[in-house]
Amino acid sequence: LGLWNGTPGAGSAAAAGLRYAGPCLGASGVLMFVPLASGLMSAPWLAGLTVWLVLERVSPWGGRIAWLGGLALLAYGAARLWI
């Protein structure tokens, strides 16, 4: 059964997906464009970040990938404090 208007079918499910994912994609797109436009990040770093986020969301190991990413960011931040 589709989530959009209660009718069955892939079209209804796709419409519901676009309705709920649209704002998230819009916000993420802006958040990724700002560092690129301001020169703080390069396109390869943004592409890598995109791949990382997609793997978190679609892989069966998403929770572990997110956890490892968090640990890596904590380690990087701690290292920057002492350098």
C-alpha angles and dihedrals in degrees: 000000000000120000098217103072105345095266120127121244147079093269092060092047091048091051090052090049092052091047094054100033097044098079091044092051091046094052093044091049092053092045090053094043096053097064091044093050093045093050095244094117136027129229094252091055091049090048090051091049090050092052090048092051093047090051090051091054104040107029123086087235094056094123092052092046091052091047092051090048090052092050091048092051092048091050091048092049092048091049091051090054092060100039 
